[in-house]
Amino acid sequence: MLLAYAQLAGAMALVGANVGVAKLLAAALPIPMIACLRCLLACAVLWPLARIMEGRVRPGASALRNLALQALFGTALYNAGLLAGLRLTTALEGGLVLATLPAVVALGSALWLRERLSPRQWAAAGLAAGGMAAITLARLGDGAEGHWLGNLLVFGGVLGEAAYVLLAKRIAGSVPVVTASLWMQAFSAAMLLPLSLPGIGALAALADPRLAGLLVFHSLTASVLCLLLWYAGLRRVPAGVAGTFTAFLPATSLLVAVAVLGEAFTAVHGVGFVLMAASLLLATWPRRRQS
């Protein structure tokens, strides 16, 4: 069980660390190109993995349409919002905004899938909104226009990722996880390639080994390793308990932003972090079973 906990924590820690990596990449390369190259690299790894782990699987037409929509929202829109936002805001605040995801998914489930939310889930959504408001109002107050706009762009990426999660519920269990991820990355690459071609000259920047290494790390951890670690942990840990490990996302993004990127941690960030962490725990903590 300890290994499973470590796998879940590692998956979310990598997601958090990638916020800082994405900020560095967004400063050096066009956004469509980063997302497209990430998808292509992920496909190169996921294709043999899918064959080894799941065999030859052919999703039906309905599943493929759903996977194409997941690619549009969960890869194209998410990455566009995240990378564009991180050009304007800090990695620290971007990580805090990403922590609203469980609350947004819960609200989406209520509005779109007509699921009933518990009082605890409504409270989680309120805390997430409070965390967003804290950092956004602080930025409006100090005149840092780019920061609040960047935070809103990252939140647009959160909406895309939430749509992906809700769409994934529709085909849960009908397509194996690695195969579904492979198709998603392939659809995403096809969508992003035409947008990447105008900036193809920027590929010369990848001659810098540091930048190329960051891109490979970003692609393989965010699109491959996180997935494998998360689902390996879920084999032993109930989904409700696993959800509590999402708290590692804002915590790791905070550590990377402060320790590696040298960003300043203020009292407003502290308030936002506490509200976001409370929201995550409320939204994902397992319910007590009724005897």
N, C-alpha and C positions, 0 to 999 in steps of 0.2 A: 504493500500500500504506500509506503514511503516513496518508492520509485515512481508510482503513478502520480503522487502529489508533486514530485520533482519535475515530472514531464509536463504537467499542467502549468506549474509555475514557470518553467522554462519557456513554454510556448508564449505565454502572456508577456514575460520579460522581453522576449525577442521582438514582439509587436511594439512594446514601449520603446525599446532601444532603436527600432527602425524609424521612429519619428525624427530623432536627431540625424540619422543617416539620410533620410529623405530630404531634410532641410539642406544638408550639404550638397546633395545631388541637384536639387532644384536651383541652387545658386549657380551651377555650372553647365547644365544641359537643358534643352527645351523639354517642357513637361510631357508632351505626347511621346517624345523619343524615350524618356526614362521609363514610362509605363509600358511602351511597346517592347523595348529590349528586356524589361523584367519579365514580361509574359513569354517572350521567345525563349529566354534562358530557362524559365520554369517548365515550358513544354519539353525542352530537351532532356530534362531530368524526369519529369512525370511520365513521359511515354514509356520508357523501359520499366519504371516502377509499377505502372498500371498493369503492364503485361505480366510482370513477375508476381505481383501480389494478388491481382484480380482476374488475370486471364483476358481473353478477347471478349469484350462486352460491347454490344451495339445498342445504344439507347434508342428508344422509339422516337417518332417524330414529335410527339407532344413533349417528351422529356427534353429533346434538343431545343425546342422553342423556349422552354422554360430556362434552360441553361444559357441560351443566348441572351435572354433578359437579365439573368443573374450576372452575366459578363458585362452587360451594358451598365447596370447599376453598381454592382459590387466591385468591378475592376475599373472600368472607364470613368464613371462619375466619381467613385470614391477616390481614385488616384488623382484625378483632375482637381477635385476640391482640396485634398490634402496637400498636394505639391504646390498648387497655386497659393493656398493659404499660408503655407510655410515660407513663402517668399516675403510675406508681409508681417507675420507674427513670429513669436519665438517657439522653439521646439517644446519648451516647458508648457506654454499655454496651449499649444496644439495638442499635447498629450492629455491635458485636462479636458479639452473639448471632446476628444475621442472617448473619454470615460462616460459620456452621456449615452453611449450606444445601447446598453441594456434597457435604460428607461425609454429611449425612443422606440426600440423594438417592442416593448410592452405596450406603449401607446398605439403603435401601428397594428399590433395584434387585436387591440380593442376596436380600432376604427375600421380596419380592413377585414380581418378574419372574424370579427364579432365575438372575440373572446372576452369574458368578464374579468376585469382586473380586481385584485384584492386591495383592501385599504393600504396594505404595505407597498404594493406596486404604485399606487397613486402617490404615496408619500415619497417613493424613490424618484418618480418623475418630477415632483415638486423640488426635491433637493438638487436634482440635476439642473433644473431650470435656475435655481438659486445660485449654483456654482457658475453657470454660464453668465448670469446677470452680474455677479460680483466682478469677474474679470473684464466683462464688456463695459460696464458702467465706469469702472476704474480707468479704462483706456479712453472712453469718451471724455472723462473729466480731465485727464492730463494732456489731451490734445494729440495723443498718438493714434492718428486716424488709421494708419496702416495696420496697427495691431488689431483693432476691433473688426476691421473689414477682413483681415486674415483669419480671425477666429470664426467669423460667419462663413467664410469659404470652407474652412475645415469642417464646420457643422454641416454644410451642404454635402461634403463627403460622407459624414455620418449618416445622413438621410439616405444616400445611395447604398451604403453598407447595410442599413436597416432593411431597405427594400430587398436586397440580396438575401438576407436571413429569412424574411417572410416568404419570398419565392422558393427558397430551399425547403421550407416546410411542406410545400405542395408536392414535392417529389421525393421526400425523405424515405429512404429505404428502397426506392425503385432503381437507383443507379448507385453503384459502389462509390465510396468517397474519392478515391484517387482518380478513378475514371471520370467522375463528374468534374473534378478539379482540372483534369487535363483538357476536357472539352471547353470548360470555362476560359482557361488561359488561351486556348486556340481561337475561340470566338473573339476574345478581347484583343489578341494580336491582330486579327483581321480587321477589327474596327479601328484600331489605333494606327495601323500602318499608313493609310493615306494621309493622316494628320501629321505623321512623323517625317514624311518625305521632304517637305519644304525646308526642314532644318537639318537635312542630312549632313551638311558640312560640319555640324557641331560634333560629329563622330570623331573628328581629329582630337578633341579634348580627351578622349579615352586612351590616348597614347600615354597619359599620365598614369603610372601604375597604381597610385593611391586612389584616383577617381575610378579606374576600372575595377579595382578591388572592392570599393564601396558598392558599385553597381552589382557585382556578382554576389556580395554578401546580402544586399537588399533583396535581390531576386530569389536566392536560394533559401534564405531564412524566412522571409515574409510569405512566399508563395509555396514553399515545399516543406521545410523543416518544422515550421509552426504547425502546419496541418498534421504532419506525422506525429509530432509530440502530443498534440491535443487529443487526437483520436486514440493514440496508444494509452493515454491516461484515462480516457473515458471508458476503456474496456474494463477497468476495475473500480472506477469512481462514478457514483450516480451523477447524472447531468446537473441536478440541483446543487450538489456539493461542488462540482467542478466549476460552476458559475462563480463561486466566491473567489476563485483564483484570478478573475479578471481585474481584481484590485492591483495586481502586479503591473498592469499596463501604465496607469498614471504614475505609479511609484518609480518604475524604471525610467520612464521618459523624463521625470523630474531629475533623477540622479544623473542621467546622461547629459541633460541640458545644463545642469549646474557644474558638474565635475569635468565634463569633456568640452562642452561648447562655451563654458564660462558665463552663462546667463545668470542674471541676478534673481534671487528668490526673495520676494517681498511679502509683507503681511497680507496683501490682497491675494497673492498666490496661495498662502497658507489657508486662508478662508475657503478659497475655491477648491483646494485639495481636500480639505476636511469634508466639504459638502459633497464633492464628487465621490470620495471614498465611501461615505455613508450611503449615497445613492446606489453605488455598485453593490454594496453588501445587502442592502434592503431588497434590491431587485433580484439578487441571485442566491441569497441564503436559502438553504433547503427548508421546506415546511415540515413542521412536526407531523408525524403520522398519527392519525387518530386511532386509538385502541378500540 
